Every structure is written in C-alpha cells, then in structure tokens.
C-alpha cells in the first residue's frame, strides 16, 4: 500500500499528512503476521491493566518514591543502576 492508496482508502485530502511508505508497509506486515487489529490490541492492553493487583500497584508506588528520592539525593544525575543506550 502506498501513500496515495492510503489517502484514497482513508479518504484523506491531497495535502493531509500520512505516514511514510516504510511505516505503512511495516503496519501491513505486522497485521499479516499477527492478524491483530488495533481494537484487539487495545482490548489486550485493557485486560493487562485490569490484571494489575493492588499489591503490584503499591509496590510500584514504593519503588517510584524511592527512585525520586535517589534522584533528589544525587541532584538529578543519572541513577547508577540504570543503563542508557547511546547511539
């Protein structure tokens, strides 16, 4: 599917922004491989969020608070146990 076909299929104007060809091709390829629609993916996310227990959330909040305090203590510098990917 090209950008022109994308515009026609989704009834977009001539100057309406559309994803580049590579992105469109990746979407089509992903859909062919997984067979999942956007709505199916959204539903999967909803189910995962619903599966979060109160205990999991409390543990997350405790960890988050601890991380914030670490950031304050080291005056905003990088946390020593966090790896940053550089290009």
Secondary structure, DSSP 8 states (H G I E B T S, - for coil): --HHHHHHHTT--TTS----HHHHHHHHHHHHHH---HHHHHHHHHHHHHT--HHHHHHHHHHHHHHHHHHHHTTT---TT------
